[in-house]
Structure formats: structure tokens, C-alpha cells
Amino acid sequence: MDYSEKWGKDVDEAIELALSELKLSRDEVDIIVLEESSKGFFGLGSKLAKVRVEKKAAEPKKSENIETTKKQSKEDKDTQKHDKQERQEKAEKQEKFNEKRPDREDKKDSREAQKRRKHEKTDTEKPANLVATTDHPALLFVAELAKKMDLAVEVTAQKNDDSIYIDIEGEDSGTIIGKRGQTLDSIQYLASLVANKGKDNYLRVVVDAENYRNKREKTLEQLAERLAGKVIKSKKTVRLEPMNPYERKVIHAKLQNNGKVTTRSEGEEPFRRVVIELK
């Protein structure tokens, strides 16, 4: 084996795992960092590091005989070409395997995650029968969290029998939202745990800041339509960046009635992504 791709908690760990498999030292390989790790927020939304470690090509021996040198060079090129073809074949086999593999998202989820997804909606418009609340545990948790983060925001909430909507507004709302809403999703997840602890009936919790979720949903719907058009025009499958379950659901819902393309999810959390392909 001339290369190895490994995941790790950080880049160094991934490199060490790959070196151990190849039985080589760092001086004998080339290292390519495919994905950097990140700790996420309170340990949620964390990302593993991924590296590709390749054995360095052997340097051709010097020779006074020009013909011998040319012959060796040709052999090296043939070997590299063969290795490249072999890697491509392995990648194609892996891709076919992923396409045939059944969707195991629900099977691997915890009981709590399954209940949450069952009640998850793609429509972020609030129902009409909401009433204001000031003492709900989920609201108090978010307000206390914002206070401990020393953020200048105002936290309010409205609820009905099966949902609670928590709104955050203020000059530090951007910090609450985070990159692509990752911090907001983490806070919503924690607030949902607080709201449903010890409860039999699941309460849907939505935490929003400056109407971010509506804006994000519209952006995702536009992205879905644009990429569907690209698939139809190029006749090539498109794989989106990894998304959380809610965002993947927005993409699926937007394209479910499209007569020319279909969507599916592949990969493992937190790197699960939507694939758009021709029917």
C-alpha cells in the first residue's frame, strides 16, 4: 500500500494512524491535510481531522548509461500510472458502495434524536396559537447562557402545547448564530434537552436569532434549485457540503416534486450530506 487516509481527533493523531498502517516514518511520506479538526461549541458540532499520507516516490538511481536512465524513468512513470489507476478504481468502488448502502440515519440515532426528527418541520413560520412565556425552563436556560457568554442580547419566547419558539435579538446576535448557524443549532439542541428532560410528550424547541432560520431556509431552497439545474444540464451527480438533519430536510423537501432529479443522504454524522442526481 502506497497511501493511507485516516480520521483523527486532530491532524497529528490522523497522521500517526496513517503512518502506523503504512509502517513508515514522516520523512518517508508526503502529507496532505484534507480536513482540519474543530472542537465545535460545548463539544457539539465538532469535526474530526482527515489526512492523506502518501509514500514518497523513490528517487531514480544515477547512471552513466543514458539508455538505462531513460528505461528506469519510463518504468517509474508506468508504475505511477498503474498506482493512480488503482486508486481511481478503489475510489469508484467506494462511491458505488456508498450509493448502494441503505440509509441508516434513523437506525443509528438515539431515542431522543428520533423523537426530535419526528417533530421536525421545514416550515419555520410560527403557528398562530402561540402565547408569550417568561418562565419556561428552555427560555431561562438560553437567557442564562447568553448572560454567561456576556452577550448584549434580549431573549424572549412564545409557546403552545407542543412547541416553544425562543427569539434572540441584539447587537451580539451574530455571535449566537455562529458560522452557518452552528452555534445557534448547538444552543437549540441543549435547550431541547432541557425542555424535554423527564417528559413523555416531546416539546419542539426552535431557537432563532434575527430571523436567521427563515433566511437560511430560503438560501438553501435557492441552492437546491440551482444545483438541480446544474445536475440536469451536466447530467452529473452533485454532492453538497455536510449539513445537519434539518438543513438536509429542507433540500429534500424542496426537490421532492422535481420530475428530473432525486435526492438522498450519504455518509456518517457529522459529515452526512445530500446527494442530488438524475432520476
C-alpha positions as CSV (number, residue, x, y, z in Angstrom):
1,M,0.0,0.0,0.0
2,D,1.4,3.4,-1.0
3,Y,-1.1,5.7,0.7
4,S,-3.5,5.8,3.6
5,E,-6.4,8.2,4.5
6,K,-7.2,8.4,8.2
7,W,-9.5,10.4,10.5
8,G,-8.4,11.6,13.9
9,K,-9.3,14.0,16.8
10,D,-6.6,16.3,15.3
11,V,-4.2,16.3,12.4
12,D,-1.3,14.7,14.4
13,E,-3.4,11.8,15.5
14,A,-4.7,11.1,12.0
15,I,-1.1,11.3,10.7
16,E,0.2,8.8,13.3
17,L,-2.6,6.4,12.5
18,A,-1.8,6.5,8.8
19,L,2.0,6.1,9.5
20,S,1.3,3.1,11.7
21,E,-0.7,1.5,8.9
22,L,1.9,2.2,6.3
23,K,4.8,1.3,8.7
24,L,6.7,4.4,7.5
25,S,8.2,7.5,9.2
26,R,7.3,11.1,8.5
27,D,10.5,11.5,6.4
28,E,9.3,8.8,4.0
29,V,5.9,10.3,3.2
30,D,4.1,13.3,1.8
31,I,1.2,14.5,4.0
32,I,-1.9,16.2,2.7
33,V,-4.4,17.6,5.2
34,L,-7.9,17.0,3.7
35,E,-10.0,18.4,6.6
36,E,-9.0,20.3,9.7
37,S,-10.5,19.4,13.1
38,S,-12.6,21.7,15.2
39,K,-13.9,21.5,18.7
40,G,-17.4,22.9,18.0
41,F,-19.5,24.5,20.7
42,F,-19.7,22.8,24.1
43,G,-18.4,19.7,22.2
44,L,-21.3,19.8,19.7
45,G,-20.7,20.2,16.0
46,S,-17.1,19.1,16.5
47,K,-15.2,17.9,13.4
48,L,-12.5,15.3,13.1
49,A,-9.4,15.9,11.1
50,K,-8.7,13.9,7.9
51,V,-5.3,13.4,6.2
52,R,-3.9,11.6,3.2
53,V,-0.4,10.2,3.7
54,E,1.4,9.0,0.6
55,K,4.7,7.2,0.4
56,K,7.3,9.3,-1.4
57,A,8.3,8.1,-4.8
58,A,11.7,6.5,-4.8
59,E,14.4,8.7,-6.4
60,P,15.9,7.1,-9.6
61,K,19.5,6.0,-9.2
62,K,22.1,7.9,-11.2
63,S,23.6,6.1,-14.1
64,E,26.2,6.9,-16.7
65,N,24.3,4.9,-19.2
66,I,21.6,7.3,-20.7
67,E,19.5,4.5,-22.1
68,T,19.3,2.8,-18.7
69,T,18.2,6.0,-17.1
70,K,15.5,6.5,-19.7
71,K,14.3,3.0,-19.2
72,Q,14.1,3.4,-15.4
73,S,12.3,6.7,-15.8
74,K,9.7,5.0,-18.1
75,E,9.2,2.2,-15.6
76,D,8.7,4.7,-12.8
77,K,6.1,6.5,-14.8
78,D,4.3,3.3,-15.7
79,T,4.3,2.3,-12.0
80,Q,2.9,5.7,-11.0
81,K,0.3,5.5,-13.7
82,H,-0.7,2.0,-12.5
83,D,-0.9,3.2,-8.9
84,K,-3.1,6.2,-10.0
85,Q,-5.4,3.9,-11.9
86,E,-5.6,1.6,-8.9
87,R,-6.5,4.5,-6.6
88,Q,-9.2,5.7,-9.1
89,E,-10.7,2.2,-9.3
90,K,-10.8,1.9,-5.5
91,A,-12.4,5.4,-5.3
92,E,-15.0,4.3,-7.8
93,K,-15.8,1.1,-6.0
94,Q,-16.2,3.1,-2.7
95,E,-18.5,5.5,-4.4
96,K,-20.7,2.7,-5.8
97,F,-20.8,1.1,-2.3
98,N,-21.9,4.4,-0.8
99,E,-24.7,4.7,-3.4
100,K,-26.0,1.2,-2.7
101,R,-25.7,1.4,1.0
102,P,-29.1,1.8,2.7
103,D,-29.8,5.0,4.6
104,R,-29.0,4.1,8.2
105,E,-29.6,7.6,9.7
106,D,-32.6,6.7,11.8
107,K,-31.3,3.3,12.9
108,K,-28.2,4.8,14.4
109,D,-29.9,7.8,16.1
110,S,-30.5,7.9,19.8
111,R,-34.1,7.7,21.0
112,E,-34.1,11.4,21.7
113,A,-32.8,12.3,18.2
114,Q,-35.5,10.1,16.6
115,K,-38.3,11.9,18.6
116,R,-36.8,15.2,17.7
117,R,-36.7,14.4,14.0
118,K,-40.3,13.1,14.0
119,H,-41.5,16.5,15.1
120,E,-39.0,18.5,12.9
121,K,-40.5,20.7,10.3
122,T,-39.1,22.5,7.3
123,D,-41.5,25.4,7.6
124,T,-40.1,27.9,10.2
125,E,-43.3,30.1,10.2
126,K,-44.7,30.3,13.7
127,P,-48.2,28.9,14.4
128,A,-51.0,31.4,15.3
129,N,-51.9,30.0,18.7
130,L,-48.6,30.9,20.5
131,V,-48.6,32.8,23.8
132,A,-45.8,34.6,25.5
133,T,-43.9,32.9,28.3
134,T,-41.3,34.2,30.7
135,D,-40.6,31.3,33.0
136,H,-40.2,28.2,30.7
137,P,-37.0,26.2,31.6
138,A,-35.7,26.3,28.0
139,L,-36.1,30.1,27.9
140,L,-34.4,30.5,31.2
141,F,-31.5,28.3,30.1
142,V,-30.9,30.3,26.9
143,A,-31.1,33.6,28.7
144,E,-28.6,32.4,31.4
145,L,-26.3,31.0,28.7
146,A,-26.3,34.4,26.9
147,K,-25.6,36.1,30.2
148,K,-22.6,33.9,31.0
149,M,-21.3,34.5,27.4
150,D,-21.5,38.2,28.2
151,L,-23.6,38.9,25.1
152,A,-25.7,42.0,24.6
153,V,-29.0,40.3,23.5
154,E,-32.6,40.1,24.6
155,V,-34.2,36.6,24.8
156,T,-38.0,36.2,24.6
157,A,-40.2,33.1,24.0
158,Q,-43.7,32.1,22.8
159,K,-45.2,28.6,23.2
160,N,-48.2,26.4,22.7
161,D,-48.9,22.8,23.7
162,D,-46.3,21.2,21.5
163,S,-43.8,23.9,20.6
164,I,-41.7,26.7,22.1
165,Y,-40.1,29.4,20.0
166,I,-37.2,31.3,21.5
167,D,-36.1,34.6,19.8
168,I,-32.8,36.3,20.3
169,E,-32.2,39.9,19.3
170,G,-29.4,42.4,19.9
171,E,-26.0,43.6,18.8
172,D,-24.3,40.3,19.6
173,S,-26.8,38.1,17.7
174,G,-24.1,37.2,15.2
175,T,-22.1,35.5,17.9
176,I,-25.1,33.5,18.9
177,I,-25.7,32.4,15.3
178,G,-22.1,31.4,14.6
179,K,-20.7,30.1,11.3
180,R,-23.6,28.8,9.2
181,G,-25.7,28.7,12.3
182,Q,-23.6,26.1,14.1
183,T,-23.6,27.9,17.4
184,L,-27.4,28.5,17.1
185,D,-28.0,24.8,16.4
186,S,-25.9,23.8,19.4
187,I,-27.9,26.1,21.7
188,Q,-31.2,24.8,20.3
189,Y,-30.0,21.2,20.9
190,L,-29.1,22.0,24.5
191,A,-32.4,23.9,25.1
192,S,-34.3,21.0,23.7
193,L,-32.6,18.6,26.1
194,V,-33.6,21.0,29.0
195,A,-37.2,21.3,27.8
196,N,-37.7,17.5,27.3
197,K,-35.8,16.2,30.3
198,G,-38.0,13.7,32.1
199,K,-41.0,14.4,29.8
200,D,-43.0,11.7,27.9
201,N,-44.5,14.2,25.3
202,Y,-41.9,15.7,23.1
203,L,-41.8,19.5,23.0
204,R,-40.4,21.0,19.8
205,V,-37.9,23.7,20.6
206,V,-36.8,26.3,18.0
207,V,-34.2,28.9,18.9
208,D,-33.8,31.7,16.4
209,A,-31.8,34.9,16.2
210,E,-32.6,37.9,14.0
211,N,-34.9,35.7,11.8
212,Y,-31.8,33.7,10.7
213,R,-33.6,30.4,10.2
214,N,-36.1,31.8,7.7
215,K,-33.2,33.5,5.8
216,R,-31.2,30.3,5.9
217,E,-34.1,28.2,4.7
218,K,-34.7,30.5,1.7
219,T,-30.9,30.3,0.9
220,L,-31.0,26.5,1.0
221,E,-34.1,26.3,-1.2
222,Q,-32.4,28.6,-3.8
223,L,-29.2,26.5,-3.6
224,A,-31.3,23.3,-4.1
225,E,-32.9,24.7,-7.3
226,R,-29.6,26.0,-8.7
227,L,-27.8,22.7,-8.1
228,A,-30.8,20.7,-9.5
229,G,-30.5,22.8,-12.7
230,K,-26.8,22.1,-12.8
231,V,-27.4,18.3,-12.5
232,I,-30.0,18.4,-15.3
233,K,-27.7,20.4,-17.5
234,S,-24.4,18.5,-16.9
235,K,-26.0,15.1,-16.2
236,K,-23.5,14.7,-13.4
237,T,-24.3,13.9,-9.7
238,V,-23.7,16.8,-7.2
239,R,-22.7,16.3,-3.6
240,L,-23.4,19.1,-1.2
241,E,-21.3,20.1,1.8
242,P,-22.1,18.3,5.1
243,M,-25.3,19.6,6.7
244,N,-27.3,19.0,9.9
245,P,-30.6,16.9,9.6
246,Y,-32.8,20.0,9.5
247,E,-30.9,21.6,6.6
248,R,-30.8,18.3,4.7
249,K,-34.6,18.0,5.1
250,V,-35.0,21.5,3.6
251,I,-33.1,20.3,0.4
252,H,-35.1,17.0,0.2
253,A,-38.4,18.8,0.6
254,K,-37.6,21.5,-2.0
255,L,-36.7,18.9,-4.7
256,Q,-39.1,16.1,-3.8
257,N,-41.6,17.1,-6.6
258,N,-38.9,17.7,-9.2
259,G,-39.5,15.4,-12.1
260,K,-35.9,15.2,-13.3
261,V,-33.8,14.8,-10.2
262,T,-33.9,12.8,-6.9
263,T,-32.1,13.3,-3.6
264,R,-30.6,11.1,-1.0
265,S,-28.3,11.4,2.1
266,E,-25.0,9.6,2.4
267,G,-22.1,9.5,5.0
268,E,-22.0,9.4,8.7
269,E,-22.7,12.3,11.2
270,P,-21.4,14.9,11.5
271,F,-20.3,14.7,7.8
272,R,-23.6,13.4,6.4
273,R,-24.5,15.2,3.1
274,V,-27.2,15.5,0.5
275,V,-26.6,14.0,-3.0
276,I,-28.6,15.3,-6.0
277,E,-28.7,13.1,-9.1
278,L,-30.7,12.4,-12.2
279,K,-33.8,10.1,-11.9
